[in-house]
Amino acid sequence: MKSNPPGSSPEACKFAAQAPQQKTQAKPTKVARQKVLVTGGGGYLGFSLGSHLAKSGTPVILLDRRRPQWELCPETEFIQADVRDEEALYRAFKGVDCVFHMASYGLSGAEKLQKEQIESINVGGTKLVIDVCVRQRVPRLIYTSTVNVAFGGKPIEQGDEDSVPYFPLDKHIDHYSRTKAIADQLTLMANGTPLPGGGALRTCVLRPPGIYGPEEQRHLPRVAGHIKKRLFMFRFGDRKARMNWVHVHNLVQAHVLAAEALTAAKGYVANGQAYYINDGESVNLFEWMAPLFEKLGYSQPWIQVPTSWVYLTAAVMERLHLALRPICCLPPLLTRSEVRSVAVTHTFQIAKARAQLGYAPDKFRFADAVELYVQSTTRRPRGSTARTLLRLLLGLLLFLGLLALALHFLGLQPLQASVERL
């Protein structure tokens, strides 16, 4: 039997997709015409957006390769299809007034190393979505991008859409960020494309950081799993390094507002525009994750290791994953791009979204999402001090062993320049 995340059950659909014990003001909820479609609608964000729109009576199509793990709201239809399937898209887009293109691949972990899949979905799929929008006369397209189109390892403090350019495509160390940047640009360039019979395709992009919230399926469970396995016994990076996060309800709000801002009623204010979207706060990752360590019953990382060590170890894990992939799956604990994200400050302003979209993020606490997660899992008791120290020692030896492999056996000398900059 499928579970019901906040805002997905038939009853919750009547109440603006509110999380338990959390209140988020539903900003504008109407989307101009009759029907919207969400690619990647089986995922956490896509399903949350679809549920929010459905509760207002808007017919919603969720399109994804995988069925959602939650029950569908009334007014919601699910189509199992791939964004690379032109025929399926053409049928699904018929009569649709607005497309939210969220489908992507390669965000984290082992997925980040599957270049062909990432390229075909993130770039090829986006090209196809744009093409079918034009052929089916869909007037509005909102693309869910990422802050990584601008961040590539160099510090960014309170960057905005005008002052921070795209990070050079040939300088990205991960294919996900590179392909998302291409798709971001393709979407903006498609703005104003004439539609058959009159009118034009109007587009905009939203650039969120990491997402959190009740029953989030990627970041929190992955980190929690590493903590339970005692794989996060160290901390690294500048202790003052900051980043942004966004609660799922705030990001849903931003998408609804963006759709409205592409209508004549709002003066097409979002036409061809990009917007950074976050909670309006910056945090240090290790400090922000403190409630998770506490609720799981583990002490926070207290040993500081050089970022260069972690970066080289991540490079080793990436290469081991690729080398062993034909035999077995050995997912990397961290990738190089993830190391950079933790170690280097990258924060962005949301002033443009506030001014043009009317975006007003509500206040949420990561600790509340942690509380819900812990309630749904079994709490692991603290181990003895001796056992903890033994695991710490073994982890350190493994860490140093991987570092030795990086330096002596896998030919990673070209990485030295990148490491020195961290």
N, C-alpha and C positions, 0 to 999 in steps of 0.2 A: 504493500500500500504506500502511496506516495505521501511525503510530508508536505506541510503547508508553511512556507516561509512567511514572514511578516508581509501582509498586503496581498497574499495570493489566494487565500480561501474565499469562497463565495461571500461570506459575511464581511471579511476584511475588505473586500473590494468596494464595499459601500462607504468605507471610512478613510479614503485618501491614502491607503496603503501605509497605515501607521504601524510602527514597531511597538511591541509590548512595552508599556511604561515609558514610551518615548512619544513625543508629540512633534510632528513636523507640519507646518502650515502648508496646505496645498495652495501654491501660488496659482496662476491661471491654469485651468485644466482642459479648456476646450481646444481642439484642433479643428481648423476651419471647416473642412468638409466631412465626408462620411467615413473614410477608412484610412488607417495607417498600417504600415508594415515595418517590422523590426527584424533585420537580419541578425543572426546570432541571438535570436530570441529565446533559445533554450538555456542560455547562460544566466548568470546571476543578475547582471545589470539589465540585459535585454528583457528578461522575464519581469524584473521589478518595474521597468518602464511600461511594459505591456499591461501589467496588472493595474498600475496607476491610471493609465488611460482608459482601460476597460471599465473601471469603477465609475467613470463619468458618463458611460454609455457610448463611448467611441468604439466602433468595431475595430478590432486589432488582429492582424495576422502576425504570428511568430514563425519565422523561418529559420531552421537550423538543421544541421546534420544529425543532431541527437535530440531526442525528446527531452523536454524539461523534466526534472525530477519531482516537480511540484504539480499539484492539481491546477488545471486551467480555470480562470475566472469565466463567468458568463461574458458574452460579447468577444470572446477570444477564440481564434482558430489557429491550430498548429499545422504547418506544412513542413514535412521532413524533406529537405532538399539542401543541396550544396550551392554556395554562391558562385561556383564555377560552372554550374549547369545552366546554360543559356535558356534552354527550352523551359526548364522549371521556373526560372525567374520571370520569363515572359508571361507565363500563365499566372503566376502569383501576383505580379505587379498590375494586372488589369484592374482598372477602377480605383487604384490607390491614389490618394492625394498627397501623401507624405511618406517618405522612406527614411527610417533611422538605420544607418548602416553601421552596425557594431561588430559584425563577424570579423574575426581576425585569428591569427595563430602565431605562437612562438613567444608568448609574454614572459614565461619564466621556466626555470629548470631545464630538463632535457629537450623540451620543445624548441628552445632558443637555438639549438644546434641543427635543426632539420631545415636546411636552407631552401631546398626545392619546394617543400610544402609551404614554407613561409612566403616565398616569392609568389607561388601560384594563387594562394588565398588572399594575401594582403594587397598585392598589386594586380594580379590577374582578375581576382574577384571584384575588386573596386572598379576596374575598367569596365567590367561586364555590368555591374550595378548601374554605373553612370549611363552606359549605352542603352540599357533596357529602360531606365527612367525616361530617356529622351523618346525612345520608340513607343512607349506606352503613355506618353504625355503626362508623366508624374511631375508636378510643378515644384516640389520641394524635396531636398535631400540634405540631411544632417549627418555628418560623418563623425564618429567617435574616434578621435586621434589620441595622442599621448604627449606628455611633456618631453618625452625622449626625442621628439623631432628637433628640439632645440638643445637638449642636454646631451653631451657626449663625453663628459669627464672633466670639463673645465668649470670652475665655480661660477654660479649664477645666483645673484642675490636680488630678490624682488624684481626679476625680469618681467618685461611686458611684451605685448605682441609687436610693438613697433621697434623697440630697442634691441631685441634679441633675434637674430636671424636664424634660419635653419642651420643646424650643424652640418658641415660638409658631408655629402653622401659617402664619399670615398674614405672618410675618416672614422665612420662608425665601426666599432669592433663587434657589433652584433647585428644580425640580419633583420631582426624584428624592428629595431629602431629605424634602420635604413628604409625598410619597405613601408613602414608606417609614414615616414616622411614623404616618400614618393606618393602614397595614396592621399595624404593630406594635400599635397600640391595639386594632384590630379583633380580632386574634388573642388578646390578653389578655382582652378582654371576652367572647370566645367560650368561655372556660374555664368548665366546669361545665354547659354546654348539655346537656340530657337527650338521650339517644340512643333511638331507637325500640326497644322491647323491653327497656329497662333499661340502666343504666350512664350514664356521662356522658363528654363530650369533655373531655380534659385537655390544656391547652396551655401552652407557654412560648415565650419568644423569646430569641435570642442576638444580641448586638450587637458584631460584630467591626469592627476598623478595616480598613486595606488588607491584602490577602493577598499573600504571596510564597511561593516554593518552586520545586522543580524543574519546569521547563516551564510555569510560570505564563504565562498567555496575554494578560494585559491590561496591567498596570502596567509590568513590566520591558521588554517589547518596545516599548511606546509611548515610554517615556523614552529607551531606547537609540536608537530611530529619530530622536528629536529631537536627541540628542547627535551622531549621525553627520551630521546635516544642519546642525550648528553652530547650532542654535536655542537651545541652553542655554549661552549665553556669559556670562550675568549671574546673579547671585543676589539675592534680595530677602528682606524680612521680618526679624524680630528674629533675630539669630544665636543667641539662647538659646531660640528657639521649639522646643517638643518635641511629639512625637506618638508614637502606638503603631503597631506592625505585628503581624501574626500569621502564623506559618508554617502552611501548609496542613495539616500533620499534627497540629498542636496544635488547629486548628479542627475537624478531623475528630474528634479525641478528645473535644472539648467536645460535639459533636452526639451522639455515642454515649452519653456520660454523661447528657446531658439526656433522651434517650429512656428510659434506665433509671430516671431520677429521676421519671418520670411513671407508674411502676408501683407496685402495692401492695407489692411486695418492698422498695421504697425509701421507703415511706410517702408516696408522691405528693409528695415534698418540693419538686419544681419546679412544682407546680400554680399556674398563673397568674403565674409569676415571670419577670422579665427578668434577663439576665446579660450583663455586659460581658466579652468574651473577647479576650485578647491574649497576647503572649509574656511579659508581666510586666516589660517594659523600655520606657523612653521614649528617643527618639532625635531628633536634629535631621536633617531630611530631607537637606540637602546633605551633611552629614558621613556619613550612613548610605549615601548613593549614591556615595561616593568610590570604592569598589571597581569600580563600573561604569565610571566615567570612566577609571580606571587600566587596566582590562582591555581597554577599547575603544581605548586608545592616545590619549586626549585629555586635555588639562589640565582641571582643575576650574574652575568659574566663579570669577573673581577680581574682577570689577567689581560693586560693590554699587549697585543702583538703588533709588530710593524705591518702596515698595510701592504707593503711590498711582498711580504711573505704570503699573505692571504691571496694577493693577486696572482702570484706565481703558482700557488697551490690550485687556485681556480683554473688556471690555464692547463695544469696537469690533468685535472678532473675532466675538463672539456675534451682533451685529446684522448684520455683513456676511454671516455664514453664513445667517442667516434671510432676508436680502434676496436673496441669490444662489441660494438653494436651488432655486427653479424652473428655474434655468439650469444650475447646476453645483454640485458639492459642494466647499465650502471649509471643511474642519474647523478649528475654533479650536485654536490651540496650547495655550491654557489658558482655562478658564472662570473667572468671578468666584468661584464657590464653591471651585474648586481653588486659587485664589490665597489665599483665606482659610485653607484647610487647611494650606498651606505656611507662611504668615506668622504664624499665631496658634496659641499653645500649646493643645492639647486632649489631655489624657491621662486615663486611667481606671483605677481599681483593679479587680483581679480577685478580691478577698478573698471576695466572696459566692459566686462560682463555685468557689473552692477549698473553702470550708466546706460548701456544700450539695451540690455535684456531685462533689466529690473531684477537681476539675480540677487537674492538675499539669503545666504546660507543660514540654516538653523544651527544651533549648538548641539553637538553630540559628544559623547565620551567613548573612547575606545574601550574603556573598562566595562561599559555596558555590553558591548559586543562580546568581550571576553567572558563575562558572566554567563551569557546565554550559551556560549560555546562550551564552557566547563559543565554547565548543567546537563548538556546533551552527551557528555563523555564521562568516562570513569576517572576520578581523581587518583593520581598515583602518589603514594606516600613517599616522604623524603627517605632517601637511603642513608645509611650510616656514614659518618665522617670518613672512616677508613675506606669504605667502598667508593665514595665520591672522589677521594684523593687518588685512589688507584685508577679510576676511570680517567681522571684528569691527566695523570702521568701517561697512560696508554694513548690518550688522545693527542698529547703533545708529541709523543714519539711518532705516531702516525703522521702527524702534521709535518714534522721535520723530515720524515722519510719521503713524503710526497714532494717536499721542497727539494730534496736531494735529487729525486728523479727529474724534476723540472730543470735543474741546473746542469745535470751531467748526462742524462740519457735521452732526453726528448728534444734537444736542440732548440731551446727557448731563448738563446742569446738575443734575438731581435726584440724580445719583450723588455729588455733592460731599459730602453729609453722610456717606454710607457710606465714602467714601474717607478723610475726615478721621479716622474712627475706627480706621483700619488703622495 
